[in-house]
Amino acid sequence: MKIDLQYVNDRNGNTHAVQLPLSEWEKVMSRLKKYEQTLKIKTDLKQAFTEVAKLRKSKTKSQTLKDFLNEL
């Protein structure tokens, strides 16, 4: 993705901001949202697998899917 950027500099040449076309900003934000959703799914799956591993190691009785759904 090539983006036409414009840099905003002060009198000393220090960059303080970057400007890009609105259409490009919307593309960037859309892609960021997808990455955030993917990260959330991966994080949730990792946590779920960790919990399953703990349940398998423990001696306590685990709840069945049927019982879980009946509680809803």
C-alpha distances in whole Angstrom, upper triangle without the diagonal:
4,6,10,12,16,18,21,24,28,31,30,27,26,22,23,20,16,16,13,13,15,13,9,12,13,10,9,13,13,11,13,16,16,15,19,20,20,21,24,25,25,27,29,30,31,33,35,35,37,39,40,41,43,45,46,47,49,52,52,52,48,48,47,45,47,49,46,45,49,48,46
4,7,9,13,15,19,21,25,28,28,24,23,20,21,18,15,14,11,12,14,12,9,12,14,11,11,15,16,14,16,19,19,19,21,23,23,24,27,28,28,30,33,33,34,36,38,39,40,42,43,44,46,48,49,50,52,56,55,55,52,51,51,48,51,52,49,48,52,51,49
4,6,10,12,16,19,22,25,25,22,21,18,18,15,11,10,7,8,11,10,7,9,12,10,10,13,15,14,15,18,19,19,21,23,24,24,27,29,29,30,33,34,34,37,38,39,41,43,44,45,47,49,50,51,53,56,56,56,52,52,51,49,51,53,49,49,52,51,48
4,7,10,13,16,20,23,23,20,19,16,17,14,10,9,6,7,11,11,8,11,14,13,13,16,17,17,18,21,22,22,24,27,27,28,30,32,32,34,36,37,38,40,42,43,44,46,48,49,50,52,53,55,56,60,59,59,56,55,55,52,55,56,52,52,55,54,51
4,7,10,13,17,19,20,16,16,12,13,10,7,6,5,8,11,12,10,11,14,14,13,15,18,18,18,21,22,22,24,27,27,27,30,32,32,33,36,37,37,39,41,43,43,45,47,48,49,52,53,54,56,59,58,59,55,55,55,52,55,56,52,52,55,54,51
4,7,10,13,16,17,13,13,10,11,8,6,5,6,9,12,14,12,13,16,17,16,18,21,21,21,24,26,25,26,29,30,30,32,35,35,36,38,40,40,42,44,45,46,48,50,51,52,54,56,57,58,62,61,61,58,57,57,55,58,58,55,54,58,56,54
4,6,10,13,13,10,10,6,8,6,5,6,9,12,15,17,15,15,19,19,17,19,22,22,22,25,27,26,27,30,31,30,33,35,35,36,38,40,40,42,44,45,46,48,50,50,52,54,55,56,58,61,60,61,58,57,58,55,58,59,55,55,58,57,54
4,7,10,11,9,8,6,6,5,6,8,11,14,16,19,17,17,20,21,20,21,24,24,24,26,29,28,29,32,33,32,34,37,37,37,40,42,42,43,46,47,47,49,52,52,53,55,57,58,59,62,62,62,59,59,59,57,60,60,56,56,59,58,55
4,7,8,5,5,4,6,7,9,11,15,18,20,23,21,20,24,25,23,24,28,27,26,29,32,30,31,34,35,34,36,39,39,39,42,44,44,45,48,49,49,51,53,54,54,57,59,59,60,64,63,64,61,61,61,59,62,62,59,59,62,60,58
4,5,5,6,7,7,10,12,14,18,21,23,26,24,23,27,28,26,27,31,31,29,32,35,33,34,37,38,37,39,42,42,41,44,46,46,47,50,51,51,53,55,56,56,59,61,61,62,66,65,66,63,63,64,62,64,64,61,61,64,62,60
4,6,8,10,11,13,16,18,21,24,26,29,28,27,30,31,29,31,34,34,33,36,38,37,37,41,42,41,43,46,45,45,48,50,49,50,53,55,54,56,59,59,60,62,64,64,65,69,68,69,66,66,67,65,68,68,65,65,68,66,63
4,6,9,11,14,16,19,22,25,28,30,28,27,31,32,30,31,35,34,33,36,38,36,37,40,41,40,42,45,44,44,47,49,48,49,52,53,53,55,58,58,58,61,63,63,64,68,67,68,66,66,67,65,68,68,64,65,68,66,63
4,6,9,12,13,16,19,22,25,27,25,24,28,29,26,28,32,31,30,33,35,34,34,38,38,37,39,42,42,42,45,47,46,47,50,51,51,53,56,56,56,59,61,61,62,66,65,66,64,64,64,62,66,66,62,62,66,64,61
4,6,9,12,15,18,22,24,26,24,23,27,27,25,26,29,29,27,30,33,31,31,35,36,34,36,39,39,38,41,44,43,44,47,48,47,50,52,52,53,56,57,57,59,62,62,63,60,60,61,59,62,62,59,59,62,60,58
4,6,8,11,14,18,20,23,20,19,23,23,21,22,26,25,24,27,29,28,28,32,32,31,33,36,36,36,39,41,40,41,44,45,45,47,50,50,51,53,55,55,56,60,59,60,58,57,58,56,59,59,56,56,59,57,55
4,7,10,14,17,19,22,20,18,21,22,20,21,24,24,22,25,28,27,27,30,31,30,32,35,35,34,37,39,39,40,43,44,44,46,48,49,49,52,54,54,55,59,58,59,56,56,57,55,57,57,54,54,57,55,53
4,7,10,14,15,18,16,14,18,19,16,17,21,21,20,22,25,24,24,28,29,28,30,33,33,33,35,38,37,38,41,43,43,44,47,48,48,51,52,53,54,58,57,57,54,54,55,52,55,55,52,52,55,53,50
4,7,10,12,15,12,11,15,16,14,15,19,19,18,20,23,22,23,26,27,27,29,31,32,32,34,36,36,38,40,42,42,44,46,47,48,50,52,52,54,57,56,57,54,53,54,51,54,55,51,51,54,52,50
4,7,9,12,10,9,13,14,13,14,17,18,18,20,22,22,23,26,27,27,29,32,32,33,35,37,37,39,41,43,43,45,47,48,49,51,53,54,55,58,57,58,54,54,54,51,54,55,51,51,54,52,49
4,6,8,7,7,10,11,10,12,15,15,16,18,20,21,22,24,25,26,28,30,31,32,34,36,36,38,40,41,42,44,46,47,48,50,52,53,54,58,57,57,53,52,52,50,52,53,50,49,52,51,48
4,5,5,6,9,10,11,12,14,16,17,19,20,21,23,25,26,27,29,31,32,33,35,36,37,39,41,42,43,45,47,48,49,51,53,54,55,59,58,57,54,53,53,50,52,53,49,49,52,51,48
4,5,5,6,9,10,10,12,14,15,16,18,20,21,23,24,25,27,29,30,31,33,35,36,37,39,41,42,43,45,47,48,49,51,53,54,57,55,55,52,50,50,47,49,50,47,46,49,48,44
4,5,5,6,9,10,11,13,14,15,17,19,20,21,23,25,26,27,29,30,32,33,35,36,38,39,41,42,44,45,47,48,50,52,53,56,55,54,51,49,49,46,48,49,46,44,48,47,44
4,5,5,6,9,10,11,12,14,16,17,18,20,21,23,24,26,27,28,30,32,33,35,36,38,39,41,42,44,45,47,48,50,51,54,53,53,49,48,48,45,48,49,45,44,48,47,44
4,5,5,6,9,10,10,12,14,15,16,18,20,21,22,24,26,27,28,30,31,33,34,36,37,39,40,42,43,45,47,48,49,52,51,51,48,46,46,43,46,47,43,43,46,45,42
4,5,5,6,9,10,10,12,14,15,17,18,20,21,23,24,26,27,29,30,32,33,35,36,37,39,41,42,43,45,47,48,51,50,49,46,44,44,41,43,44,41,40,43,42,39
4,5,5,6,9,10,11,12,14,15,17,18,20,21,23,24,26,27,29,30,32,33,35,36,38,39,41,42,44,45,47,50,49,48,45,44,43,40,43,44,40,39,43,42,39
4,5,5,6,9,10,11,12,14,15,16,18,20,21,22,24,26,27,28,30,32,33,35,36,37,39,41,42,44,45,48,47,47,44,43,42,40,42,43,40,39,43,42,39
4,5,5,6,9,10,10,12,14,15,16,18,20,21,22,24,26,27,28,30,31,33,34,36,37,39,41,42,43,46,45,45,41,40,40,37,40,41,37,37,40,39,36
4,5,5,6,9,10,11,13,14,15,17,19,20,21,23,25,26,27,29,31,32,33,35,36,38,39,41,42,45,44,44,40,39,38,35,38,39,35,35,38,37,34
4,5,5,6,9,10,11,12,14,15,17,18,20,21,23,24,26,27,29,30,32,33,35,36,38,39,41,44,43,43,39,38,38,35,38,39,35,35,38,38,35
4,5,5,6,9,10,10,12,14,15,16,18,20,21,22,24,26,27,29,30,32,33,35,36,38,39,42,41,41,38,37,37,34,37,38,34,34,37,36,34
4,5,5,6,9,10,11,12,14,15,16,18,20,21,22,24,26,27,29,30,32,33,35,36,37,41,39,39,35,34,34,31,34,35,31,31,34,33,30
4,5,5,6,9,10,11,12,14,15,17,18,20,21,23,24,26,27,29,30,32,33,35,36,39,38,38,34,33,33,30,33,34,30,30,33,33,30
4,5,5,6,9,10,10,12,14,15,16,18,20,21,22,24,26,27,29,30,32,33,35,38,37,37,33,33,33,30,33,34,31,31,34,33,31
4,5,5,6,9,10,10,12,14,15,16,18,20,21,22,24,26,27,28,30,32,33,36,35,35,32,31,31,29,32,32,29,29,32,31,29
4,5,5,6,9,10,11,12,14,15,16,18,20,21,22,24,26,27,29,31,32,35,33,33,29,28,28,26,28,29,26,26,29,28,26
4,5,5,6,9,10,11,12,14,15,17,18,20,21,23,24,26,27,29,30,34,33,32,29,28,28,25,28,30,26,26,30,29,27
4,5,5,6,9,10,10,12,14,15,16,18,20,21,23,24,26,27,29,32,31,31,28,28,28,26,29,30,26,27,30,29,28
4,5,5,6,9,10,11,12,14,15,16,18,20,21,22,24,26,27,30,29,29,25,25,25,23,26,27,23,24,27,26,24
4,5,5,6,9,10,10,12,14,15,16,18,20,21,22,24,26,29,28,27,24,23,23,21,24,25,21,22,25,25,23
4,5,5,6,9,10,11,12,14,15,17,18,20,21,23,24,28,27,27,24,24,24,22,25,26,23,24,27,27,25
4,5,5,6,9,10,11,12,14,16,17,18,20,21,23,26,25,26,22,23,23,22,25,26,22,23,27,26,24
4,5,5,6,9,10,11,12,14,15,16,18,20,21,24,23,23,20,19,20,18,22,22,19,20,23,22,21
4,5,5,6,9,10,10,12,14,15,16,18,20,23,22,22,19,19,19,17,21,22,19,20,23,23,22
4,5,5,6,9,10,11,12,14,15,17,19,22,22,22,19,20,20,19,23,24,21,22,26,25,24
4,5,5,6,9,10,11,12,14,16,17,20,19,20,17,17,18,18,21,21,18,20,24,22,22
4,5,5,6,9,10,11,12,14,15,18,17,17,14,14,15,14,18,18,15,17,21,20,20
4,5,5,6,9,10,11,12,14,17,17,17,15,16,16,16,20,20,18,20,23,22,23
4,5,5,6,9,10,11,12,16,16,17,15,16,17,18,21,21,19,21,24,23,24
4,5,5,6,9,10,11,14,13,14,11,13,14,15,18,18,16,18,21,20,21
4,5,5,6,9,10,13,12,12,10,11,12,13,17,17,15,18,20,20,21
4,5,5,6,9,12,13,14,12,14,15,17,20,20,19,21,24,23,24
4,5,5,6,10,10,12,11,13,15,17,20,20,18,21,24,22,24
4,5,5,8,8,8,7,10,12,14,17,16,15,19,20,20,21
4,6,8,9,10,9,12,13,15,18,18,17,21,22,22,24
4,7,9,11,11,15,16,19,22,21,20,24,25,25,27
4,6,8,9,13,15,18,20,19,19,22,24,23,25
4,7,9,13,15,18,20,19,19,23,23,23,25
4,6,10,13,16,18,16,16,20,20,19,22
4,7,9,13,14,12,13,17,17,17,20
4,6,10,12,10,10,14,15,14,17
4,7,8,6,7,10,11,11,13
4,5,5,6,9,10,11,13
4,5,5,6,9,10,11
4,5,5,6,9,10
4,5,5,6,9
4,5,5,7
4,5,5
4,5
4
